[in-house]
Amino acid sequence: MEKYHFTYDDIHHTAKDISDRVTASGYEPDVIVAIGSGGFIPARIIRTFLAKPILAVGVAYYDQEDNPTEEPRKVQWIEEAERKLHGKRILLVDEIDDSRSTLEYCIRELLRHHPAEIAVAVLHNKEKEKKGAIPSEVKRYYAGRDIEDRWVVYPWDAQDIDAHNAEAGRGRKA
Amino acid sequence: MEKYHFTYDDIHHTAKDISDRVTASGYEPDVIVAIGSGGFIPARIIRTFLAKPILAVGVAYYDQEDNPTEEPRKVQWIEEAERKLHGKRILLVDEIDDSRSTLEYCIRELLRHHPAEIAVAVLHNKEKEKKGAIPSEVKRYYAGRDIEDRWVVYPWDAQDIDAHNAEAGRGRKA
């Protein structure tokens, strides 16, 4: 099955599109929360359009001894979270909504700090059966693109960006 | 004076080049510390080549009321920093070494947690008189490129990425 290859410019366009839709929907976040490390690049681009500060959180699916884990584990969370997030409108950003587990985990953890609202933005949502669920407190969900359940190769994961771009170009012509 | 316009692919190539030099120099970081928000994108690309986790820190030059400040202020720092950084080899990443103030501030704060070593990597170093200084504890400093003291426009700051790329192309031909 063909993989998706997105270029950086694709990602930039998608992040701008998401930002425009966030604004058009009337949502005005106070803070962007980036889920690391996949959310770092989309969050940073979205920041250009929404002009809000970014807080980063990190979750991993491996333990301290590098063994894979079923459940996510916090590798970085927000310090003094109460003070920073209480009553705030959050835009939670990640690159992809795949199984939805990471999103659910992060939303549930953030909800404990009583934000005014949490909205979710992802570059890509895979149309598939999801393991996790978006908690009902979340009323706004922005996916840059709904995509099929295929492997996604992001430009920042490219060992060779020129080869990656060539792949992306081939996929476009096909 | 002509501004520098870098494309995402330029940034990717520069981040790969830095990573190769870090490896060739024999430095093996345990953790990448990204200075937000400018360091997020280079740090995420460097992670592809060095395969280490990223911790994010945020400093800002404005206060809680959005007034500009002379000195940086922490907007996010590393939780349980002692446990995470004590005895670790850090690669501190930012996009640019301009006045050097942010780098000096972050290095001094990180040194308080007694890492084994701190190395610094930036995409671009402006060749100019610096306000800050790299503390003598730092023995390794990697700049992707030394550049003149001109305005730098990064792709992630582009309101219009196609116009940005066109500018970058014009700069290249000039």
Interface residues (C-beta under 8 A of the other chain):
Chain A: T7 Y8 D9 H12 H13 K16 A34 G36 S37 F40 I41 A43 R44 I45 R47 T48 F49 P53 I54 L55 A56 G58 A60 V75 Q76 W77 I78 E79 P155 W156 D157 A158 Q159 I161 D162 N165
Chain B: T7 Y8 D9 H12 H13 K16 A34 G36 S37 F40 I41 A43 R44 I45 R47 T48 F49 P53 I54 L55 A56 G58 A60 V75 Q76 W77 I78 E79 P155 W156 D157 A158 Q159 I161 D162 N165
